[in-house]
Amino acid sequence: MFVGNVEQYTSMNLKTLENLWTAFVEGERDFTGINLAGADLNHWSLARVDFWGADFSRANLTQANFRRANLKQAQFSHANLAGADLRWADLREAVLTGAELEAARLEGALYNAQTQFPVGFNPDQASMWSLEPGATLATKDLRERDLGGSDLTAADFSGALLVNCQLFGTVLKRVNLLSALMGDSDLRYADLRQATLMLADLRGADLRHADLAQANLIGANLRGCQLANTNLDGALYSDSTQFPRGFQPPKTLHHLAPGASLWGADLSGARLTGVDLRGANLAGANLMHADLWGACLANADLSGANLLGTNLLGTDLSGANLSQTNLMQAIIDLPGEKPAIAAFNSQTA
């Protein structure tokens, strides 16, 4: 944060802007909470600058460059942002009521439910990205973003680029990170319970004190990750999962492989597409609402297992023990029909 004379930043005169520009040229990038109300910043280039909580109300920001700037909680009420470049900026909880946004570029800018826009403005039509629980950000480029502390429960980041991201303390519970690229990201204290990290690349990520209980790590690359005090209880892994050198998966993890012993395991809601569990012991396991599309369960013991609402399309169940298995509302192929889906309404097979 800039530590110059605060009074210089609260009086909107030429001297203030000269000092701001001097600090910027000298390498300062943190202007958190600065008061620039009414300032003339026409055509200024302030990309990647931290303006968290700054006041730009009634400012002239035409053609200004705020690409990848941190504008969280910034005040832009009645500011002129015509033609401004706000691509990939963070506008979560920012106030833009009454602002002029004609021809402003907002592609990839982040917003949430607390962001206040001008009347009639549609952020989706401006190609902005919503960042909140349940958000859909599949395949998006979010590298080097600071998303720390956000609640992103059940969001879809499948195939997203999250390299070198700040995710300290972020709530990522039940998030879909299938095939996401997350190398070198800071995930300390992140809540990744029941997250799908199948085929994700986390090389070099810091996962110290993170909670990955029941997370899906099938095929994930964890080479070089820091796992000190990481909770991995009930997490799923396979022979293709790559752990840091010398790491021995504790017994609290579930190894998904042919003949695996998964008696009574809680695999509810897990994405297990194409997994090979032939001959596995899944007696009494909880597979409620799991996705077993195309999986192999040939000769597996599923006696007493809970498959309520489970996706069994294309699943090989030949020779499986289905005694007392709960198949209510399970989705399966019906013989002779392509494709055919049946919802079982009986409690047992």
Secondary structure, 3 states (H helix, E strand, C coil): CCCCCHHHHHCCCHHHHHHHHHHHHCCCCECCCCECCCCECCCCECCCCECCCCECCCCECCCCECCCCECCCCECCCCECCCCECCCCECCCCECCCCECCCCECCCCEECCCCECCCCCCCCCCCCEECCCCCECCCCECCCCECCCCECCCCECCCCECCCCECCCCECCCCECCCCECCCCECCCCECCCCECCCCECCCCECCCCECCCCECCCCECCCCECCCCECCCCEECCCCECCCCCCCCCCCEECCCCCECCCCECCCCECCCCECCCCECCCCECCCCECCCCECCCCECCCCECCCCECCCCECCCCECCCCECCCCEECCCCCCCCCEECCCCCC
